Amino acid sequence: MARPRSYFVSLTSKERKCIRHLRRKTASGNARARCDIFLEADVSCGYGKRTYSEIAAKTGTCVNTVISALKDFCEGGLKAAITPERNPNSDTANLKATGEIEALLIAKACSQAPEGYTRWTLSLLLDKTATVLQEEHDITLSRATIGRVLNRNDLRPHLNDYWCIPPEEDADFVAHMEDILDLYQRPFDSKRPLYCMDEKRYQILDEARQPLPMRPGDIAKIDSEYRRNGTVSIFCFINPHTGLITQFVEETRTAVDWSEKVKYLVDVLEPDAEKIILVMDNLNTHSIASLYKAFPPKEAFRIAQRLEVHYTPKHGSWLDIAEIALNIMTRECLDRRIPSIEKLKEELNAWNENYNNNPTPINWQFTEEDSRVKLKRLYPDIDKFRNDRDETRKKKQYKSDQ
């Protein structure tokens, strides 16, 4: 015989909305289960006759959990019912990782990993801090406690990422960065269109064995062995205001290759433009001089006069919007093995045509004002340079007085 209910909840519409919102946002499985229990036991929705067993079956919990949740709700309200009680003997309750100990763990996790190790792990941190914690603080921490300290301080020593790291207080970097950011804030002008250009190497790979296709209950399988068929260069132009992408595939990335692509930009893509503003990085072939290696002087001069070139700063390739286009291209088309340059051109042309049928303009949000706040460390100290100037003048004056 089903156990009769002793605890009933009647939720208002505001309380039901609050519980549903809490269920969506919480990361705790226990809290989500309790939210489900309250909703399935709500008397105001006609669920007053449901037994504990029926509620447990509806929510995927046990009868004891249902009784405990409803009891907590009836006695202490929603907040008390959702907030779990800590075990008084747990590391968290005892606060073993005090501020001083937490600082020690953070400093160790942010330091270089010991010789012979690639990165810090929880076990390695536990091993390297155990002696100090025991001798100086007379405590012993668990791996779980160290993990909570790292998580609470948003530290992930097992991860790293490749990044373009600019030097601090670099006037040259700042000057080029603000020049590019100003260009991105200008409105669209058909007479002076903006284009961003970049290129990437791509490896042509063929399958050593035929992949196994996906089927119900199983994913596709690709053999780890492959055949290398050389590398190619992919040149990419994008108009940020329209989102239109133009790409080329070449076997090489010489000055002549780059010049031919720029000529296509000038004569085919924008034949009516008075001036084409071109943003690109400092690769050795990306220069007006390359035009004179590919065309007669008169033709090279004609093309150069149609261009207004702006370079991204060194270690600032993230400022080139063409990198966004290359990332889209890689994610949607190139992230696979393509066996030949002919097949690559065919696939990229198909993707490019389809993408340009419904392009997405680039909504660049980062401005000069943002950079002066978020990247303040990159900006030179004006007072320092003025003081250096004054010191130099004093020294020259001193020498002249002698």
Protein Blocks (a to p, Z undefined) as FASTA:
>chain_A
ZZddfbdcdddfklmmmmmmmmmmpmbfklmmmmmmmmmmmmknopmmpcfklmmmmnop
afklmmmmmmmmmmnojmlmmmccddfkbmklnomagfklmmmmmmmmmmccdehiabdc
fklmmmmmmmmmmmmnopacdfklmmmmmmmnopafkbccddddddehifklmmmmmmmm
mmmmpccdfklccdddddddddddddfbdcddddehiacdddfbdcdebjadddddddfk
nopacddddfbdcfklmmmmmmmmmmmmmmmbfbdcddddfbfklcfklmmmmbcfklmm
mmmmmpccddddehilmmpmklmmmmmmmmmmmnccdfbfklmmmmmmmmmmmmmmmccd
dddfbdfklmmmmmmmmpccfklmmmmmmmmmmmmmmmmmZZ
